[in-house]
Amino acid sequence: MTHRPDVLELLADAHAEVERLVVAYEATGDPERRAALAEQLVAALERCARAEDQTLYPLVRKLPDGECRVAAARQRWSAAAATARELRDADPDRPAAGHRLDTLLDRLHEHAAYEEDEIHSPLRARLRRRERRRLGAAAASRLLEGRSGAE
């Protein structure tokens, strides 16, 4: 039997992968490598947002203050994605790229912390492991959509 991660584990892993891409970007000075990593970063953020929108957020809306929780999570993720696009479009040798990188890391940490406290934790308490695994299968397909072999 194959392991089917639950949706919360899967999305936490997706957040960690985005952070690894940022760290890899920061670690290299090669402009071509940075450009490729920035493209991967934007694509990974878009896939993660799609997975959250389609698997988690419908359930979160049923929680007390669910609409507010979803709006806050989307706002944080949108800010991170916008910063990732700015990083992708920036000259990696300019100081502005470093500033965007720092801002992006801050926004990613803020989003991940918010999601754990306001979304993952309440859903973990409400959903059985079997349901989280079923949702994990749906989220996995969203996280793989549009993924190239380059990532």
Backbone as CSV, one residue per row, in Angstrom:
resi,resn,N_x,N_y,N_z,CA_x,CA_y,CA_z,C_x,C_y,C_z
1,MET,0.843,-1.184,0.000,0.000,0.000,0.000,0.882,1.240,0.000
2,THR,0.567,2.188,-0.853,1.360,3.403,-0.933,0.943,4.377,0.164
3,HIS,1.924,5.163,0.574,1.644,6.177,1.595,0.865,7.325,0.960
4,ARG,-0.202,7.703,1.603,-0.982,8.857,1.150,-0.907,9.900,2.247
5,PRO,-0.127,10.956,2.011,-0.012,11.973,3.053,-1.318,12.720,3.229
6,ASP,-1.530,13.190,4.428,-2.737,13.988,4.613,-2.491,15.380,4.060
7,VAL,-3.562,16.071,3.787,-3.505,17.358,3.121,-2.678,18.371,3.915
8,LEU,-2.743,18.319,5.224,-2.008,19.286,6.034,-0.506,19.025,5.971
9,GLU,-0.120,17.752,5.988,1.291,17.399,5.829,1.789,17.823,4.453
10,LEU,0.996,17.532,3.447,1.369,17.829,2.066,1.560,19.326,1.851
11,LEU,0.653,20.128,2.367,0.782,21.573,2.178,1.913,22.154,3.022
12,ALA,2.164,21.590,4.192,3.323,22.026,4.975,4.611,21.711,4.212
13,ASP,4.656,20.543,3.562,5.811,20.189,2.734,5.952,21.135,1.545
14,ALA,4.823,21.524,0.950,4.861,22.462,-0.177,5.405,23.815,0.272
15,HIS,5.013,24.263,1.464,5.546,25.514,2.003,7.057,25.395,2.204
16,ALA,7.505,24.249,2.724,8.937,24.029,2.950,9.698,24.004,1.625
17,GLU,9.097,23.433,0.593,9.746,23.403,-0.720,9.914,24.822,-1.278
18,VAL,8.911,25.648,-1.113,9.016,27.040,-1.558,10.167,27.721,-0.820
19,GLU,10.250,27.481,0.460,11.339,28.082,1.235,12.697,27.556,0.774
20,ARG,12.794,26.281,0.425,14.057,25.728,-0.086,14.465,26.403,-1.391
21,LEU,13.490,26.699,-2.238,13.794,27.401,-3.486,14.361,28.796,-3.207
22,VAL,13.803,29.465,-2.206,14.299,30.792,-1.836,15.737,30.683,-1.331
23,VAL,15.998,29.704,-0.495,17.349,29.511,0.050,18.327,29.178,-1.079
24,ALA,17.929,28.344,-2.024,18.784,28.006,-3.160,19.069,29.256,-4.004
25,TYR,18.060,30.089,-4.187,18.231,31.349,-4.921,19.280,32.203,-4.220
26,GLU,19.147,32.303,-2.927,20.055,33.132,-2.139,21.482,32.590,-2.183
27,ALA,21.624,31.281,-2.265,22.938,30.645,-2.195,23.746,30.737,-3.490
28,THR,23.079,30.971,-4.592,23.807,31.007,-5.856,24.010,32.442,-6.343
29,GLY,25.114,32.656,-6.997,25.371,33.962,-7.594,25.195,33.936,-9.100
30,ASP,24.915,32.750,-9.641,24.766,32.578,-11.085,23.428,33.167,-11.544
31,PRO,23.476,34.207,-12.376,22.224,34.850,-12.817,21.267,33.898,-13.539
32,GLU,21.792,32.974,-14.341,20.915,32.034,-15.044,20.247,31.076,-14.063
33,ARG,21.002,30.615,-13.088,20.436,29.718,-12.072,19.382,30.462,-11.261
34,ARG,19.676,31.722,-10.914,18.706,32.518,-10.161,17.425,32.723,-10.949
35,ALA,17.564,32.983,-12.234,16.372,33.181,-13.076,15.528,31.909,-13.101
36,ALA,16.186,30.755,-13.240,15.454,29.487,-13.258,14.781,29.228,-11.912
37,LEU,15.491,29.494,-10.823,14.914,29.290,-9.491,13.742,30.233,-9.245
38,ALA,13.856,31.472,-9.714,12.756,32.426,-9.538,11.517,31.965,-10.290
39,GLU,11.696,31.429,-11.501,10.563,30.884,-12.263,9.931,29.715,-11.516
40,GLN,10.765,28.822,-10.989,10.261,27.684,-10.233,9.513,28.141,-8.988
41,LEU,10.023,29.175,-8.369,9.410,29.712,-7.158,8.008,30.254,-7.436
42,VAL,7.887,31.044,-8.475,6.577,31.595,-8.835,5.604,30.463,-9.171
43,ALA,6.068,29.480,-9.947,5.195,28.359,-10.308,4.788,27.558,-9.069
44,ALA,5.723,27.327,-8.162,5.412,26.572,-6.942,4.397,27.322,-6.076
45,LEU,4.542,28.619,-5.974,3.578,29.419,-5.206,2.193,29.342,-5.831
46,GLU,2.128,29.404,-7.149,0.836,29.338,-7.825,0.174,27.974,-7.625
47,ARG,0.964,26.895,-7.715,0.407,25.555,-7.493,-0.087,25.397,-6.055
48,CYS,0.697,25.907,-5.120,0.318,25.797,-3.708,-0.981,26.562,-3.440
49,ALA,-1.076,27.758,-3.987,-2.293,28.554,-3.813,-3.499,27.834,-4.403
50,ARG,-3.316,27.228,-5.565,-4.408,26.484,-6.216,-4.835,25.300,-5.340
51,ALA,-3.862,24.585,-4.795,-4.184,23.432,-3.933,-4.933,23.885,-2.682
52,GLU,-4.493,24.978,-2.081,-5.171,25.482,-0.884,-6.583,25.950,-1.224
53,ASP,-6.722,26.678,-2.320,-8.036,27.180,-2.730,-9.032,26.056,-2.959
54,GLN,-8.568,24.977,-3.557,-9.494,23.928,-3.973,-9.693,22.825,-2.939
55,THR,-8.770,22.687,-1.990,-8.925,21.597,-1.023,-9.174,22.067,0.396
56,LEU,-8.456,23.102,0.832,-8.583,23.548,2.224,-9.646,24.607,2.435
57,TYR,-9.617,25.617,1.621,-10.437,26.786,1.908,-11.938,26.535,1.912
58,PRO,-12.452,25.607,1.094,-13.885,25.312,1.230,-14.244,24.802,2.631
59,LEU,-13.350,24.036,3.238,-13.582,23.546,4.598,-13.404,24.642,5.637
60,VAL,-12.432,25.490,5.404,-12.153,26.572,6.357,-13.346,27.525,6.443
61,ARG,-14.016,27.733,5.336,-15.180,28.623,5.331,-16.270,28.161,6.295
62,LYS,-16.280,26.890,6.631,-17.276,26.346,7.555,-16.897,26.571,9.017
63,LEU,-15.661,26.999,9.269,-15.205,27.282,10.636,-15.743,28.636,11.093
64,PRO,-15.803,28.872,12.394,-16.136,30.227,12.862,-15.137,31.222,12.262
65,ASP,-15.629,32.318,11.762,-14.799,33.330,11.097,-14.061,32.770,9.885
66,GLY,-14.621,31.749,9.266,-13.964,31.083,8.152,-13.650,31.985,6.973
67,GLU,-14.597,32.828,6.593,-14.349,33.735,5.461,-13.183,34.673,5.770
68,CYS,-13.125,35.162,6.988,-12.016,36.056,7.388,-10.689,35.307,7.372
69,ARG,-10.690,34.069,7.811,-9.469,33.258,7.816,-8.966,33.037,6.390
70,VAL,-9.884,32.706,5.499,-9.503,32.487,4.101,-8.987,33.784,3.491
71,ALA,-9.676,34.867,3.726,-9.242,36.151,3.164,-7.845,36.529,3.667
72,ALA,-7.596,36.325,4.953,-6.284,36.658,5.518,-5.196,35.759,4.942
73,ALA,-5.482,34.478,4.797,-4.493,33.558,4.233,-4.204,33.904,2.780
74,ARG,-5.254,34.174,2.022,-5.065,34.555,0.607,-4.280,35.848,0.479
75,GLN,-4.555,36.804,1.346,-3.832,38.085,1.288,-2.347,37.856,1.543
76,ARG,-2.023,37.035,2.522,-0.613,36.749,2.829,0.061,36.020,1.667
77,TRP,-0.635,35.044,1.106,-0.072,34.278,0.000,0.071,35.155,-1.233
78,SER,-0.898,36.020,-1.469,-0.844,36.919,-2.613,0.342,37.875,-2.496
79,ALA,0.586,38.369,-1.286,1.731,39.264,-1.066,3.038,38.525,-1.327
80,ALA,3.125,37.274,-0.891,4.335,36.484,-1.133,4.515,36.231,-2.630
81,ALA,3.439,35.894,-3.324,3.523,35.631,-4.762,3.914,36.889,-5.529
82,ALA,3.371,38.023,-5.137,3.734,39.282,-5.799,5.221,39.575,-5.605
83,THR,5.719,39.348,-4.407,7.134,39.568,-4.141,7.990,38.586,-4.945
84,ALA,7.536,37.345,-5.086,8.266,36.357,-5.893,8.321,36.792,-7.354
85,ARG,7.232,37.339,-7.871,7.239,37.827,-9.256,8.181,39.018,-9.399
86,GLU,8.210,39.899,-8.398,9.159,41.024,-8.427,10.591,40.505,-8.414
87,LEU,10.857,39.498,-7.611,12.187,38.898,-7.541,12.553,38.291,-8.898
88,ARG,11.612,37.603,-9.501,11.843,36.987,-10.814,12.218,38.044,-11.841
89,ASP,11.563,39.203,-11.777,11.774,40.249,-12.764,12.937,41.176,-12.432
90,ALA,13.498,41.059,-11.230,14.581,41.955,-10.794,15.931,41.467,-11.313
91,ASP,16.841,42.399,-11.462,18.230,42.076,-11.782,18.844,41.469,-10.524
92,PRO,19.287,40.192,-10.574,19.778,39.532,-9.364,21.036,40.170,-8.775
93,ASP,21.730,41.000,-9.556,22.950,41.649,-9.066,22.672,42.968,-8.363
94,ARG,21.450,43.408,-8.373,21.087,44.681,-7.737,20.704,44.473,-6.279
95,PRO,20.947,45.470,-5.442,20.548,45.365,-4.028,19.044,45.147,-3.852
96,ALA,18.243,45.648,-4.786,16.783,45.488,-4.685,16.395,44.006,-4.677
97,ALA,17.151,43.171,-5.392,16.847,41.738,-5.402,17.044,41.147,-4.005
98,GLY,18.086,41.547,-3.329,18.324,41.083,-1.964,17.220,41.512,-1.020
99,HIS,16.767,42.734,-1.191,15.661,43.231,-0.354,14.386,42.428,-0.624
100,ARG,14.105,42.169,-1.890,12.910,41.382,-2.228,13.019,39.962,-1.673
101,LEU,14.230,39.415,-1.701,14.439,38.082,-1.159,14.138,38.054,0.337
102,ASP,14.637,39.038,1.068,14.355,39.123,2.510,12.863,39.291,2.768
103,THR,12.227,40.150,1.981,10.788,40.376,2.117,10.016,39.099,1.829
104,LEU,10.441,38.382,0.796,9.764,37.143,0.438,9.863,36.122,1.570
105,LEU,11.038,35.944,2.135,11.188,35.008,3.246,10.294,35.399,4.417
106,ASP,10.253,36.686,4.730,9.379,37.152,5.818,7.922,36.832,5.523
107,ARG,7.490,37.083,4.295,6.095,36.835,3.928,5.758,35.343,3.934
108,LEU,6.695,34.535,3.499,6.464,33.088,3.520,6.345,32.570,4.948
109,HIS,7.223,33.044,5.830,7.147,32.632,7.237,5.835,33.095,7.870
110,GLU,5.437,34.311,7.554,4.184,34.844,8.097,2.998,34.012,7.623
111,HIS,2.979,33.692,6.349,1.884,32.891,5.798,1.850,31.502,6.436
112,ALA,3.004,30.855,6.511,3.059,29.504,7.072,2.612,29.500,8.533
113,ALA,3.045,30.476,9.303,2.649,30.552,10.715,1.145,30.797,10.839
114,TYR,0.616,31.697,10.020,-0.820,31.972,10.051,-1.603,30.715,9.691
115,GLU,-1.186,30.054,8.625,-1.907,28.850,8.203,-1.891,27.781,9.285
116,GLU,-0.746,27.587,9.933,-0.680,26.563,10.978,-1.631,26.906,12.121
117,ASP,-1.613,28.154,12.562,-2.433,28.555,13.706,-3.921,28.656,13.384
118,GLU,-4.251,29.252,12.264,-5.642,29.598,11.973,-6.355,28.649,11.018
119,ILE,-5.592,27.794,10.332,-6.221,26.911,9.353,-5.887,25.450,9.633
120,HIS,-4.624,25.108,9.640,-4.251,23.704,9.818,-4.680,23.172,11.187
121,SER,-4.380,23.905,12.230,-4.690,23.429,13.582,-6.194,23.175,13.771
122,PRO,-7.057,24.123,13.404,-8.499,23.844,13.555,-8.981,22.683,12.678
123,LEU,-8.432,22.565,11.464,-8.853,21.459,10.599,-8.332,20.129,11.124
124,ARG,-7.144,20.125,11.678,-6.596,18.902,12.262,-7.516,18.398,13.377
125,ALA,-8.073,19.334,14.121,-8.970,18.966,15.224,-10.335,18.492,14.710
126,ARG,-10.763,18.957,13.558,-12.105,18.639,13.058,-12.159,17.461,12.093
127,LEU,-11.071,17.246,11.359,-11.090,16.221,10.313,-10.375,14.956,10.774
128,ARG,-10.955,13.846,10.434,-10.299,12.567,10.723,-9.156,12.355,9.737
129,ARG,-8.239,11.542,10.150,-7.055,11.277,9.316,-7.462,10.755,7.932
130,ARG,-8.450,9.909,7.877,-8.911,9.378,6.581,-9.353,10.505,5.656
131,GLU,-10.094,11.473,6.187,-10.544,12.618,5.382,-9.357,13.485,4.958
132,ARG,-8.407,13.668,5.860,-7.213,14.461,5.513,-6.409,13.773,4.418
133,ARG,-6.382,12.446,4.428,-5.682,11.705,3.369,-6.427,11.814,2.037
134,ARG,-7.735,11.744,2.090,-8.519,11.909,0.852,-8.258,13.278,0.246
135,LEU,-8.259,14.289,1.097,-7.966,15.646,0.627,-6.520,15.773,0.162
136,GLY,-5.629,15.012,0.791,-4.223,15.015,0.378,-4.058,14.550,-1.056
137,ALA,-4.835,13.544,-1.454,-4.767,13.062,-2.839,-5.204,14.159,-3.807
138,ALA,-6.249,14.884,-3.448,-6.716,15.982,-4.305,-5.685,17.104,-4.353
139,ALA,-5.100,17.438,-3.207,-4.096,18.503,-3.159,-2.851,18.101,-3.939
140,ALA,-2.467,16.831,-3.854,-1.275,16.362,-4.569,-1.415,16.586,-6.067
141,SER,-2.588,16.312,-6.602,-2.778,16.519,-8.040,-2.657,17.994,-8.399
142,ARG,-3.129,18.890,-7.528,-3.009,20.329,-7.784,-1.553,20.782,-7.702
143,LEU,-0.798,20.185,-6.790,0.603,20.551,-6.622,1.471,20.044,-7.774
144,LEU,0.999,19.035,-8.476,1.755,18.494,-9.607,1.378,19.135,-10.946
145,GLU,0.222,19.767,-11.020,-0.234,20.392,-12.259,0.771,21.415,-12.750
146,GLY,1.144,21.301,-13.998,2.032,22.296,-14.597,3.475,22.181,-14.147
147,ARG,3.799,21.153,-13.428,5.174,20.983,-12.948,6.016,20.407,-14.064
148,SER,7.156,21.014,-14.291,8.048,20.529,-15.345,9.136,19.663,-14.730
149,GLY,9.842,18.956,-15.537,10.952,18.141,-15.083,12.106,18.961,-14.575
150,ALA,12.116,20.278,-14.844,13.213,21.155,-14.423,13.194,21.407,-12.942
151,GLU,12.042,21.225,-12.300,11.960,21.511,-10.876,12.471,20.368,-10.051
